[in-house]
């Protein structure tokens, strides 16, 4: 019996204890209420949502106390053992009016703050910065519209940590190689979509949770009032790598953001220039190993052996040792009906050339083939 009771409470509390708000709020000094309750967050919208939640919560508490109070009072004071008999009445006009009017008034009281919060939540006008967020299995692409800056944000926790052969860090499964960077006290509009399956971009501290749906763009916004690093996650079950798709946002001062954006623009321009350069095989192999481990190893493994029946082996595989044009095609355009994504829009020509060169010469493949960034660019352009 005791074990069943423990199991019941574990099932009830687990969703709260394991949720992103619980993880992000479970810091030293936090009370159990802070851990289990919603977070007020750091935006106007998140605080409105929190206040609405608390209003509804306390209304429900009052209703519960009144209903159960009357029920228990009647059961104890007017019980049969004290000689009371149940009244026999029906079709009371006063009761009918009361239980119609009172709930209606309660709903009206609840609807006013709810409507105000919803109107504000969907008002994306007058945004100072537009960012397109695209979900992929299992990473996020961020594009600063009109700024010519975009990058992939992928899980930074290592395979050694995932497979318990290395110690896990403080932010295990909540760290990325490239966080989204936005300025403080700035209205940022997020345009959210996906390329493969449905994802969901969830940042509890911002009061933002929007589905990323292929072929459809959802809008939301945030004006973050405090600098810092905020962590969220994908909350749509988007495949076997769902747990490896965190969201990390770094909020900085406006001057620091301007410097960061300028630096990213310069790097993007330099990367475009690199697309016309010729690299040695050793240079491509070094860059390719890093890019492969970042973008491909989660499926095909760092040793290139893949996962039997799920992800094909790169080591001695027909793609990596066969026709080089077919290899280019599957990396750039993906393969329909499989988990193989089209990396042509995700990675630069330099990264793509380095990865293909690495795959064709690593793990004993030794084809001797070298692919330059210009080869990838020409392939994309159909030349």
Secondary structure, DSSP 8 states (H G I E B T S, - for coil): -HHHHHHHHHHHHHHHHTSHHHHHH--TT--HHHHHS----SBHHHHHHHHHHHHHHHHHHHHHHHHHHHHHHHHHHT-GGGT---------HHHHHHHHHHHHHHHHHHHHHHHHHHHHHT--TT-SEEEEEEEETTEEEEEETTTTEEEEE-B-S-HHHHTTSS---TTTTS-BSS-EEEETT--EEEEEEESSS-EEEEEGGGTEEEEE-BT--EEEEE-B-S-EEEEEEE-S--STTGGG-EEEEEEE-HHHHHHHHHHHHHHHHHHHHHTT----HHHHHHHHHHHHHHHTHHHH-TTS--BTTTB--STT-HHHHS-HHHHHHHHHH--TTSS----TTTS-HHHHHHHHHHHHHSTT--------HHHHHHHHTT-
